[in-house]
Amino acid sequence: MWAGFFAFVLVMLLIDLLAVGGAKAHRVSLREAAVWSAVWVGVSLAFAGLLWCYLDHAMGREVADAKTLAFVTGYLIEKALAVDNVFVWLILFGYFAIDPALQKRVLALGVFGAIVMRSAMIFGGVWLINQFHWLLYVFGAFLLLTGIKMWRAADEAPDLADNALLAWLRRRLNVTDRLHGERFVVTQMRDGKAVRFVTPLLLVLVLVEISDLIFAVDSIPAIFAVSLDPFIVLTSNVFAILGLRAMYFLLAGMAERFSLLKYGLAIVLVFVGGKMLLMDVFHVPVLFSLGVVAAIIVTSVVLSLRRTARQAPTDGWRDEC
């Protein structure tokens, strides 16, 4: 199963990067983003079907049903929580004025780094939970508090101008004043000497990786509420991440339409955290969890679109005045 999974992911990455020019600088159209979003969702569901067929043959129908349902639930949770990544990326690219044609390469490297980083975190987390079961309660409390904090800060936009990490990087790195195409490092003359400089594109890549690390601290414990099987946790995470870049370009032009989605994500975290805290008192079935998470996300999206539709005529009248 592990060999099949890694081969599956490697083939899809090669197709994305080589066959369709995923690593080349070009502006991603809405149509291309929609097609690749559908492809990644289809690939993930196809993997779920293959997983079910293999487990049904090797371990029986009951195990196949349980593991596949856990994968789909974990995938949906990861996909939903990854939307917060998209909002942060929009802010980063806007602040540094990164041309859309250059964004795809940054996100391609960011996704690869996220897969490596999350794999290490998942294996480490599973080992720790197997050694110290009480950590599940810590994760549950953390998710509960994070959900409450996300709800309270849903309408607040991060201020990169006062960001301590960005200021620290600028103090310790020679950063150019402008972009140099797709290059992350350039050599320039200073006082008659050749000096290496990093471009703002490298700063964006570093911040993209760090933002994923921060969000992984929330999302990975959320999967542990569904399954402690490292294969299920890792595969659901990786497939959600693989489609994240396409989802970014799909939502980039209409993120403002989903103004209530962050509230939905906050409720998801509170629900998952509460489930982990009550795991030894009341077992919440995985199928019920899948239904609750799906209902929360769909409801927040529908309410967001209705809210946007109500505001549009008023905003247009004000613009004309």
QUIURPE-V713424 format. One record per backbone hydrogen bond with DSSP energy under -1.0 kcal/mol. NH is the residue of the N-H (numbers start at 1). CO is the residue of the C=O. Records with the same first field share a line. If there is no record, write none. Layout:
BEGIN
NH->CO / CO
END
This chain:
BEGIN
5->1
6->2
7->3
8->4
9->5
10->6
11->7
12->8
13->9
14->10
15->11
16->12
17->13
18->14
20->15
22->16
23->17
24->21
33->29
34->30
35->31
36->32
37->33
38->34
39->35
40->36
41->37
42->38
43->39
44->40
45->41
46->42
47->43
48->44
49->45
50->46
51->47
52->48
53->49
54->50
55->51
56->52
57->53
58->54
59->55
60->55
64->60
65->61
66->62
67->63
68->64
69->65
70->66
71->67
72->68
73->69
74->70
75->71
76->72
77->73
78->74
79->75
80->76
81->77
82->78
83->80
84->81
86->82
87->83
88->84
89->85
90->86
91->87
92->88
93->89
94->90
95->91
96->92
98->93
102->99
106->102
107->103
108->104
109->105
110->106
111->107
112->108
113->109
114->110
115->111
116->112
117->113
118->114
119->115
120->116
121->117
122->118
123->119
124->120
125->121
126->122
127->123
128->124
129->125
130->126
131->127
132->128
135->132
136->133
137->134
138->134
139->135
140->136
141->137
142->138
143->139
144->140
145->141
146->142
147->143
148->144
149->145
150->146
151->147
152->148
153->149
154->151
156->153
163->160
167->163
168->164
169->165
170->166
171->167
172->168
173->169
176->198
183->180
186->197
188->195
190->193
193->190
195->188
197->186
198->174
199->184
202->199
203->199
204->200
205->201
206->202
207->203
208->204
209->205
210->206
211->207
212->208
213->209
214->210
215->211
216->212
217->213
219->215
220->216
222->218
223->219
224->220
226->223
227->223
233->229
234->230
235->231
236->232
237->233
238->234
239->235
240->236
241->237
242->238
243->239
244->241
247->243
248->244
249->245
250->246
251->247
252->248
254->251
257->254
258->255
261->258
264->260
265->261
266->262
267->263
268->264
269->265
270->266
271->267
272->268
273->269
274->270
275->271
276->272
277->273
278->274
279->276
281->278
282->278
289->285
290->286
291->287
292->288
293->289
294->290
295->291
296->292
297->293
298->294
299->295
300->296
301->297
302->298
303->299
304->300
305->301
306->302
307->303
308->304
309->305
310->306
311->307
312->308
315->311
316->312
317->313
318->314
319->315
320->316
321->317
END
